[in-house]
Amino acid sequence: MSHPFQVLRFREGEPVAMKEAVIRKVLGPVTVGGMPDRGLPEWWNLRTPDGGEAEVYGDASCLSFTRVSGGLVLDAMAELALRAGAVIMPLDCPVLLQREHDRRHLPDAEMRAHAIVVPPTDWTGRAIERVVRPLPEPRRPVLPRFAYHSRAGVVAPTDAPCVCCGQERGWVYTGPVYGAGAPDAGICPYCIAFGKAAERYGATFNDLIDGDVPEEVAREILERTPGIPAWQSPRWLTHCGDGAEFLGTIGAEGLAHFPDAVETLRREWAGRGRPPAQVEEYLGALDAAGMPTAYLFRCRVCGTHLAYSDFT
């Protein structure tokens, strides 16, 4: 393969050091000559039982892997990133994320736009190799239709079975789950749509409905609709006595096509006592993949677009 990679953590756009103990635990057993008693070598070689090799250099803030042969070396790299909560950056390829929420921590808009979510259950060397040398995409079943959600940003392909129904559905839900006994990851979108996950785990996928709607609508949104990956506790907007349809996150450029949604944001921030100039500056800073970000909805009755925004 001989493809260079970097493994590192980002938080709010800045690199954060990985735990040295994790690096030593994962890479130590496959390091030629072993690790020193303390610290990390300036550079070192890896060799795995299948004959795979790689050269590694850097420190806990960023490790670079070069001359990577593939096989178990890639598995070791994947395990390191998984345990360290890090991303994998192949040269000239999209960044690999473990969760959709990690996208927001990447340092620039282009990187955020093209990053690929690989669920932790699929986080292997094979997943890395597919990004560097893509395989033909298998045919996957049609996703279920959600009346109140476009599925934007919360569904990813997977070959792993669903943790709820045990079937290989071809897709996995990557958004938020609420419930003490509910799994954080691995539920397929079909188990959400059919209510099986809500029934089995007592789970909900949304938390707050912003307005009065009939009980059956509230239950549909809370129990059988994917959630919104938001910076803070997400709000589900309503209009005309019904829940609105969530279309996705959106920034200032995209909002230019939805003046009615911009007006809802403007009224909300002006109502908080912000001066007009400050409100306009805030609206101009909205970023679909960063922060602050806006969440775009459309009324299912009259077609009006609505939005709210948040940040950390």
ZAFILUM-76216 format. One line per 2 residues: number of its first residue (from 0); their letters; for each residue z, y, x of N, C-alpha, C. Coordinates in steps of 0.05 Angstrom, whole numbers, always signed. Example, Ala and Ser with C-alpha at 12.3 -4.5 7.8 and 13.67 -1.06 7.14 Angstrom:
BEGIN
0 = as = +156:-114:+264:+156:-90:+246:+156:-66:+264; +142:-45:+257:+143:-21:+273:+157:+1:+258 .
***
This chain:
BEGIN
0 = ms = +0:-24:+17:+0:+0:+0:+0:+25:+17; +19:+27:+36:+20:+50:+55:+19:+77:+41 .
2 = hp = +35:+80:+20:+36:+105:+5:+63:+118:+9; +64:+144:+15:+89:+157:+20:+103:+165:-6 .
4 = fq = +130:+163:-6:+146:+170:-29:+170:+186:-20; +182:+201:-38:+208:+214:-34:+226:+206:-57 .
6 = vl = +252:+202:-50:+272:+196:-70:+294:+219:-68; +298:+232:-90:+318:+254:-89:+327:+261:-117 .
8 = rf = +350:+275:-119:+361:+284:-145:+356:+314:-148; +351:+322:-173:+349:+350:-180:+369:+356:-202 .
10 = re = +382:+379:-200:+398:+389:-222:+391:+419:-226; +381:+426:-249:+373:+453:-255:+355:+465:-234 .
12 = ge = +335:+449:-225:+315:+458:-207:+322:+457:-177; +346:+449:-171:+355:+448:-143:+361:+419:-135 .
14 = pv = +355:+412:-109:+362:+385:-100:+392:+382:-97; +402:+359:-104:+431:+353:-102:+433:+327:-86 .
16 = am = +452:+326:-67:+454:+303:-50:+462:+278:-65; +449:+256:-58:+457:+230:-68:+482:+220:-54 .
18 = ke = +496:+202:-66:+520:+191:-52:+512:+173:-29; +522:+180:-6:+515:+164:+18:+523:+135:+15 .
20 = av = +545:+130:+1:+554:+102:-2:+534:+86:-18; +520:+99:-37:+500:+85:-53:+476:+79:-35 .
22 = ir = +468:+97:-18:+445:+93:+0:+451:+70:+19; +475:+70:+30:+482:+48:+48:+483:+21:+34 .
24 = kv = +494:+21:+10:+497:-5:-5:+469:-17:-11; +450:+0:-20:+424:-10:-28:+406:-16:-4 .
26 = lg = +404:+3:+15:+385:+0:+36:+397:-15:+61; +423:-15:+63:+436:-28:+86:+427:-57:+91 .
28 = pv = +427:-73:+69:+420:-102:+73:+391:-106:+82; +374:-87:+78:+346:-91:+86:+338:-72:+109 .
30 = tv = +358:-60:+122:+353:-42:+145:+352:-59:+171; +330:-56:+186:+327:-71:+211:+349:-62:+230 .
32 = gg = +364:-82:+240:+386:-76:+258:+411:-66:+245; +411:-63:+219:+434:-54:+204:+440:-24:+206 .
34 = mp = +457:-14:+189:+465:+14:+188:+486:+19:+209; +488:+44:+219:+511:+51:+236:+537:+50:+220 .
36 = dr = +560:+49:+234:+585:+48:+220:+590:+72:+202; +580:+95:+210:+584:+119:+193:+558:+135:+193 .
38 = gl = +553:+149:+171:+530:+165:+168:+504:+150:+165; +482:+164:+165:+456:+152:+162:+440:+156:+188 .
40 = pe = +422:+137:+195:+405:+142:+218:+387:+165:+213; +376:+177:+235:+357:+199:+232:+331:+188:+220 .
42 = ww = +324:+164:+228:+302:+149:+215:+307:+119:+220; +297:+102:+203:+301:+74:+206:+280:+58:+192 .
44 = nl = +278:+32:+198:+258:+14:+186:+271:-5:+166; +257:-11:+145:+265:-31:+125:+247:-55:+128 .
46 = rt = +260:-79:+124:+244:-103:+122:+257:-121:+101; +242:-130:+82:+252:-146:+60:+244:-175:+63 .
48 = pd = +258:-194:+49:+253:-222:+53:+224:-231:+48; +208:-215:+33:+180:-223:+28:+162:-212:+50 .
50 = gg = +174:-201:+71:+158:-190:+93:+150:-161:+90; +159:-149:+68:+152:-121:+63:+166:-102:+82 .
52 = ea = +154:-79:+89:+165:-61:+108:+161:-32:+99; +178:-14:+109:+176:+15:+105:+191:+29:+126 .
54 = ev = +183:+54:+132:+199:+72:+149:+212:+93:+132; +238:+99:+138:+253:+117:+122:+264:+139:+141 .
56 = yg = +263:+164:+132:+276:+185:+146:+286:+206:+127; +304:+223:+136:+316:+244:+118:+346:+241:+117 .
58 = da = +357:+252:+96:+386:+251:+92:+392:+247:+62; +417:+250:+55:+425:+244:+27:+413:+263:+7 .
60 = sc = +403:+286:+16:+391:+305:-3:+361:+298:-8; +349:+282:+9:+321:+274:+5:+314:+252:+25 .
62 = ls = +306:+229:+15:+297:+207:+33:+267:+204:+29; +253:+203:+52:+224:+198:+52:+218:+170:+61 .
64 = ft = +200:+157:+46:+192:+129:+53:+162:+130:+60; +155:+121:+84:+127:+120:+92:+120:+92:+101 .
66 = rv = +94:+87:+104:+84:+60:+111:+95:+38:+94; +97:+44:+68:+109:+26:+49:+89:+4:+42 .
68 = sg = +97:-21:+46:+79:-43:+42:+77:-54:+14; +97:-47:-3:+98:-58:-30:+117:-81:-33 .
70 = gl = +117:-94:-55:+135:-117:-60:+164:-109:-62; +182:-124:-49:+210:-120:-52:+220:-93:-40 .
72 = vl = +204:-81:-22:+211:-55:-12:+211:-35:-35; +191:-37:-52:+190:-19:-75:+213:-25:-94 .
74 = da = +221:-50:-97:+244:-56:-113:+270:-43:-102; +272:-43:-76:+296:-30:-63:+295:+0:-68 .
76 = ma = +272:+12:-66:+269:+41:-72:+277:+47:-101; +267:+30:-119:+273:+34:-147:+303:+31:-153 .
78 = el = +315:+11:-140:+344:+7:-144:+360:+31:-134; +351:+41:-111:+365:+65:-100:+364:+88:-119 .
80 = al = +340:+94:-129:+337:+117:-147:+353:+112:-173; +353:+87:-183:+368:+81:-207:+398:+86:-203 .
82 = ra = +409:+75:-182:+438:+78:-177:+446:+106:-170; +428:+121:-157:+435:+148:-148:+428:+169:-169 .
84 = ga = +416:+161:-192:+409:+180:-212:+387:+199:-202; +369:+188:-186:+348:+204:-173:+321:+200:-186 .
86 = vi = +302:+216:-177:+274:+213:-185:+258:+202:-162; +235:+190:-167:+217:+181:-146:+192:+198:-147 .
88 = mp = +184:+209:-124:+161:+227:-122:+140:+214:-104; +120:+200:-115:+98:+190:-98:+80:+214:-91 .
90 = ld = +69:+214:-67:+51:+235:-59:+26:+235:-77; +20:+259:-87:-4:+264:-104:-5:+247:-129 .
92 = cp = +19:+240:-139:+22:+225:-164:+44:+238:-181; +45:+233:-207:+67:+244:-223:+95:+234:-214 .
94 = vl = +115:+251:-218:+142:+243:-212:+151:+223:-233; +168:+203:-224:+179:+183:-242:+207:+191:-250 .
96 = lq = +212:+193:-276:+238:+200:-287:+250:+176:-301; +276:+175:-302:+289:+153:-316:+294:+160:-346 .
98 = re = +297:+186:-351:+303:+195:-379:+288:+221:-384; +280:+225:-409:+266:+250:-416:+282:+274:-408 .
100 = hd = +309:+272:-411:+325:+296:-404:+323:+304:-375; +316:+285:-358:+314:+292:-329:+291:+311:-323 .
102 = rr = +271:+312:-342:+247:+329:-338:+256:+358:-334; +276:+366:-348:+285:+394:-348:+296:+403:-321 .
104 = hl = +305:+384:-305:+317:+391:-280:+296:+394:-257; +271:+386:-262:+251:+388:-241:+245:+418:-235 .
106 = pd = +237:+424:-210:+237:+452:-201:+213:+469:-210; +191:+457:-219:+169:+475:-227:+155:+463:-251 .
108 = ae = +140:+481:-265:+128:+475:-291:+107:+453:-289; +91:+453:-268:+70:+433:-265:+82:+405:-261 .
110 = mr = +103:+404:-245:+117:+378:-241:+129:+368:-267; +141:+386:-282:+153:+379:-308:+132:+369:-328 .
112 = ah = +109:+383:-328:+88:+376:-347:+76:+348:-343; +75:+339:-318:+61:+314:-312:+80:+290:-306 .
114 = ai = +106:+295:-305:+125:+274:-298:+123:+252:-319; +129:+227:-310:+127:+204:-328:+155:+192:-331 .
116 = vv = +163:+186:-356:+189:+173:-361:+185:+143:-360; +201:+130:-342:+202:+101:-340:+230:+93:-348 .
118 = pp = +234:+81:-372:+261:+74:-380:+276:+57:-359; +303:+60:-357:+318:+45:-337:+313:+15:-339 .
120 = td = +308:+4:-363:+303:-25:-365:+277:-33:-351; +258:-14:-347:+233:-20:-333:+232:-9:-304 .
122 = wt = +255:+0:-294:+256:+15:-269:+255:-5:-246; +230:-13:-238:+226:-33:-217:+204:-24:-198 .
124 = gr = +201:-39:-177:+179:-33:-159:+152:-35:-172; +150:-53:-192:+125:-56:-206:+117:-31:-221 .
126 = ai = +138:-18:-233:+133:+8:-247:+122:+29:-228; +134:+30:-204:+124:+49:-184:+95:+43:-176 .
128 = er = +89:+18:-172:+62:+10:-164:+42:+18:-185; +50:+16:-211:+31:+23:-232:+24:+52:-232 .
130 = vv = +42:+69:-223:+36:+98:-221:+17:+103:-198; +22:+91:-176:+6:+95:-152:-21:+81:-155 .
132 = rp = -21:+57:-166:-46:+42:-170:-46:+33:-200; -54:+51:-218:-51:+45:-246:-66:+20:-254 .
134 = lp = -53:+3:-271:-66:-20:-283:-78:-12:-310; -97:-28:-320:-108:-22:-346:-85:-22:-367 .
136 = ep = -83:-1:-383:-62:+2:-402:-65:-20:-424; -44:-36:-429:-46:-57:-450:-47:-43:-477 .
138 = rr = -60:-57:-495:-61:-47:-523:-33:-50:-535; -24:-28:-547:+2:-28:-559:+0:-24:-589 .
140 = pv = +20:-34:-604:+18:-30:-633:+20:-1:-642; +10:+5:-666:+11:+32:-676:+40:+40:-681 .
142 = lp = +48:+64:-672:+75:+73:-676:+81:+79:-705; +106:+75:-714:+112:+82:-742:+110:+112:-747 .
144 = rf = +104:+119:-771:+102:+147:-779:+130:+157:-788; +138:+180:-778:+163:+192:-786:+157:+217:-802 .
146 = ay = +167:+219:-826:+161:+243:-843:+171:+269:-831; +193:+267:-815:+206:+292:-805:+203:+295:-775 .
148 = hs = +188:+279:-762:+187:+280:-732:+159:+272:-723; +148:+288:-704:+122:+281:-693:+123:+260:-671 .
150 = ra = +147:+252:-663:+152:+233:-641:+148:+245:-614; +143:+272:-613:+139:+285:-587:+163:+283:-569 .
152 = gv = +159:+273:-545:+180:+273:-524:+201:+252:-527; +199:+233:-546:+221:+214:-550:+212:+185:-551 .
154 = va = +187:+180:-546:+176:+152:-546:+161:+147:-521; +166:+125:-508:+152:+118:-483:+143:+89:-484 .
156 = pt = +121:+81:-470:+113:+53:-470:+132:+37:-453; +135:+11:-461:+152:-7:-446:+143:-36:-452 .
158 = da = +149:-53:-433:+144:-82:-437:+170:-97:-443; +192:-83:-443:+218:-96:-448:+223:-100:-478 .
160 = pc = +238:-121:-485:+245:-124:-513:+265:-103:-523; +264:-97:-548:+283:-79:-561:+311:-90:-560 .
162 = vc = +331:-74:-554:+359:-84:-553:+370:-89:-581; +357:-78:-601:+366:-82:-629:+354:-106:-642 .
164 = cg = +327:-107:-643:+314:-129:-657:+306:-152:-638; +306:-147:-612:+299:-168:-593:+270:-174:-589 .
166 = qe = +253:-158:-603:+224:-162:-601:+211:-143:-581; +189:-152:-569:+174:-135:-551:+155:-118:-568 .
168 = rg = +163:-94:-573:+148:-76:-591:+127:-59:-576; +129:-58:-550:+110:-41:-534:+119:-12:-531 .
170 = wv = +140:-4:-546:+149:+24:-545:+179:+24:-545; +191:+45:-533:+220:+48:-533:+226:+78:-539 .
172 = yt = +248:+81:-554:+258:+108:-560:+274:+119:-537; +269:+144:-529:+283:+155:-505:+300:+179:-512 .
174 = gp = +303:+185:-538:+319:+208:-546:+348:+202:-549; +364:+221:-561:+393:+218:-563:+400:+197:-585 .
176 = vy = +423:+184:-580:+435:+165:-600:+464:+173:-603; +474:+174:-628:+502:+181:-633:+515:+157:-646 .
178 = ga = +538:+149:-636:+553:+126:-647:+568:+112:-625; +594:+107:-629:+611:+95:-609:+601:+67:-601 .
180 = ga = +590:+52:-619:+581:+25:-612:+552:+22:-608; +537:+45:-607:+508:+44:-604:+500:+44:-575 .
182 = pd = +479:+30:-567:+469:+31:-540:+456:+58:-534; +459:+67:-509:+447:+93:-501:+417:+92:-499 .
184 = ag = +406:+68:-494:+377:+65:-489:+368:+38:-498; +341:+35:-501:+330:+9:-506:+323:+3:-535 .
186 = ic = +328:+21:-554:+321:+17:-582:+292:+23:-587; +278:+7:-602:+250:+12:-607:+248:+31:-631 .
188 = py = +226:+46:-633:+223:+65:-655:+221:+52:-683; +213:+26:-684:+212:+12:-709:+239:+8:-721 .
190 = ci = +259:+2:-704:+286:-2:-713:+299:+24:-723; +289:+46:-714:+298:+72:-724:+284:+76:-751 .
192 = af = +258:+73:-753:+243:+79:-777:+252:+61:-800; +258:+36:-795:+266:+17:-816:+296:+18:-822 .
194 = gk = +311:+34:-807:+340:+36:-812:+357:+14:-800; +344:-4:-785:+359:-27:-774:+380:-19:-753 .
196 = aa = +373:+0:-736:+391:+9:-715:+415:+24:-728; +410:+40:-748:+432:+54:-762:+451:+34:-775 .
198 = er = +439:+14:-787:+456:-7:-801:+472:-24:-781; +458:-32:-760:+472:-50:-741:+494:-37:-725 .
200 = yg = +488:-12:-715:+507:+1:-697:+523:+24:-710; +517:+30:-735:+529:+54:-747:+519:+79:-733 .
202 = at = +494:+78:-723:+484:+100:-706:+470:+121:-723; +470:+145:-713:+453:+166:-722:+437:+177:-698 .
204 = fn = +415:+190:-704:+398:+200:-683:+396:+230:-683; +408:+242:-703:+410:+271:-705:+438:+278:-714 .
206 = dl = +447:+303:-708:+475:+310:-711:+480:+331:-732; +464:+352:-732:+469:+376:-749:+444:+384:-764 .
208 = id = +446:+385:-791:+424:+395:-808:+431:+423:-816; +413:+441:-809:+419:+470:-812:+410:+480:-839 .
210 = gd = +425:+473:-860:+417:+481:-887:+423:+459:-907; +421:+465:-933:+427:+446:-954:+402:+431:-962 .
212 = vp = +403:+404:-962:+381:+387:-970:+393:+365:-987; +377:+351:-1004:+387:+328:-1019:+398:+306:-1000 .
214 = ee = +417:+291:-1011:+430:+270:-995:+410:+251:-983; +390:+243:-998:+371:+223:-988:+355:+235:-964 .
216 = va = +350:+261:-965:+336:+274:-942:+354:+275:-918; +379:+282:-922:+398:+282:-900:+401:+255:-887 .
218 = re = +402:+234:-903:+405:+207:-891:+379:+199:-876; +356:+207:-887:+331:+201:-873:+330:+214:-846 .
220 = il = +339:+239:-844:+338:+254:-819:+359:+243:-799; +383:+238:-809:+405:+230:-792:+401:+201:-782 .
222 = er = +392:+182:-800:+393:+154:-794:+366:+141:-788; +344:+153:-798:+318:+140:-795:+297:+158:-783 .
224 = tp = +306:+179:-768:+288:+197:-755:+296:+201:-726; +277:+200:-707:+284:+204:-679:+297:+231:-675 .
226 = gi = +313:+233:-654:+328:+258:-649:+312:+278:-632; +325:+300:-626:+313:+321:-610:+327:+322:-583 .
228 = pa = +313:+318:-561:+326:+321:-534:+329:+350:-528; +353:+361:-533:+359:+389:-530:+379:+394:-508 .
230 = wq = +380:+420:-499:+400:+427:-479:+428:+425:-490; +432:+434:-516:+458:+433:-528:+455:+415:-553 .
232 = sp = +476:+415:-570:+475:+399:-595:+451:+408:-612; +433:+391:-618:+408:+399:-632:+414:+406:-661 .
234 = rw = +398:+424:-672:+399:+432:-700:+373:+424:-714; +375:+413:-738:+351:+406:-753:+347:+428:-773 .
236 = lt = +324:+442:-771:+319:+465:-789:+308:+455:-816; +313:+471:-836:+305:+465:-864:+290:+489:-875 .
238 = hc = +275:+483:-897:+259:+505:-910:+250:+494:-937; +251:+511:-957:+243:+503:-984:+258:+479:-995 .
240 = gd = +284:+478:-987:+301:+456:-997:+296:+429:-986; +281:+428:-964:+274:+402:-951:+277:+405:-921 .
242 = ga = +280:+383:-907:+280:+383:-878:+253:+390:-868; +251:+407:-847:+226:+413:-835:+218:+391:-816 .
244 = ef = +192:+389:-809:+182:+369:-790:+184:+381:-762; +197:+366:-744:+199:+374:-716:+173:+368:-702 .
246 = lg = +161:+389:-689:+135:+385:-676:+138:+382:-646; +160:+392:-634:+164:+389:-605:+176:+414:-593 .
248 = ti = +182:+412:-567:+191:+436:-552:+167:+454:-546; +172:+479:-543:+150:+498:-539:+160:+522:-524 .
250 = ga = +142:+535:-508:+149:+558:-493:+135:+583:-504; +137:+605:-490:+126:+630:-499:+96:+629:-503 .
252 = eg = +82:+616:-485:+53:+614:-487:+44:+600:-512; +57:+577:-518:+50:+562:-542:+58:+576:-567 .
254 = la = +81:+590:-567:+90:+605:-590:+72:+627:-599; +55:+636:-580:+36:+658:-587:+18:+649:-611 .
256 = hf = +15:+623:-615:-2:+613:-637:+14:+610:-663; +40:+615:-662:+57:+612:-686:+74:+637:-690 .
258 = pd = +62:+659:-699:+77:+684:-702:+100:+681:-722; +97:+664:-742:+119:+661:-761:+144:+648:-748 .
260 = av = +139:+629:-729:+162:+618:-714:+174:+638:-696; +157:+654:-683:+168:+675:-665:+186:+694:-681 .
262 = et = +178:+700:-705:+194:+719:-721:+222:+707:-728; +223:+681:-733:+249:+668:-738:+267:+670:-713 .
264 = lr = +255:+667:-690:+271:+670:-665:+279:+699:-661; +261:+717:-666:+268:+745:-663:+291:+754:-681 .
266 = re = +290:+745:-706:+311:+752:-725:+338:+740:-716; +337:+715:-707:+362:+702:-699:+375:+717:-676 .
268 = wa = +359:+724:-655:+371:+737:-632:+378:+766:-637; +363:+779:-654:+370:+807:-662:+396:+807:-678 .
270 = gr = +399:+786:-694:+424:+783:-710:+449:+779:-694; +445:+771:-669:+468:+768:-651:+475:+794:-637 .
272 = gr = +463:+816:-645:+469:+841:-634:+455:+847:-608; +434:+832:-601:+419:+837:-576:+400:+861:-580 .
274 = pp = +398:+879:-561:+379:+901:-562:+350:+891:-563; +332:+905:-577:+304:+895:-580:+291:+888:-553 .
276 = aq = +295:+905:-533:+282:+899:-507:+292:+873:-495; +318:+867:-499:+329:+843:-488:+319:+819:-503 .
278 = ve = +316:+822:-530:+305:+800:-546:+277:+793:-537; +260:+814:-533:+232:+809:-525:+231:+796:-498 .
280 = ey = +248:+804:-480:+249:+792:-453:+256:+763:-455; +276:+756:-472:+284:+729:-476:+261:+712:-488 .
282 = lg = +248:+722:-508:+226:+708:-520:+204:+703:-500; +199:+722:-482:+178:+718:-462:+185:+698:-440 .
284 = al = +211:+691:-438:+220:+672:-417:+221:+644:-427; +216:+638:-453:+218:+611:-464:+198:+593:-449 .
286 = da = +208:+569:-443:+193:+549:-427:+194:+522:-441; +171:+510:-447:+170:+485:-462:+184:+463:-448 .
288 = ag = +184:+462:-421:+196:+440:-406:+220:+449:-389; +228:+474:-392:+251:+484:-376:+271:+497:-395 .
290 = mp = +283:+519:-385:+301:+533:-403:+299:+563:-397; +305:+579:-418:+310:+570:-446:+284:+558:-458 .
292 = ta = +289:+541:-477:+266:+529:-491:+268:+532:-521; +246:+531:-535:+246:+533:-564:+239:+506:-576 .
294 = yl = +248:+501:-601:+243:+477:-615:+227:+484:-641; +203:+475:-642:+184:+483:-664:+185:+464:-687 .
296 = fr = +187:+475:-711:+187:+459:-736:+165:+471:-755; +157:+454:-775:+139:+463:-796:+150:+454:-822 .
298 = cr = +151:+473:-842:+160:+466:-868:+141:+447:-881; +151:+425:-892:+134:+405:-905:+124:+413:-932 .
300 = vc = +136:+435:-943:+128:+444:-970:+108:+466:-969; +114:+488:-953:+96:+511:-953:+81:+515:-927 .
302 = gt = +87:+500:-907:+73:+501:-881:+83:+523:-862; +104:+537:-869:+115:+558:-852:+126:+545:-826 .
304 = hl = +121:+558:-804:+132:+549:-778:+158:+562:-772; +177:+547:-762:+204:+556:-756:+211:+548:-728 .
306 = ay = +230:+561:-716:+239:+553:-689:+267:+563:-684; +281:+549:-666:+305:+559:-654:+304:+553:-625 .
308 = sd = +322:+565:-609:+321:+561:-580:+349:+557:-570; +351:+545:-546:+376:+543:-532:+372:+540:-502 .
310 = ft = +394:+538:-488:+394:+534:-459:+422:+524:-452; +426:+517:-426:+452:+506:-419:+473:+528:-419 .
***
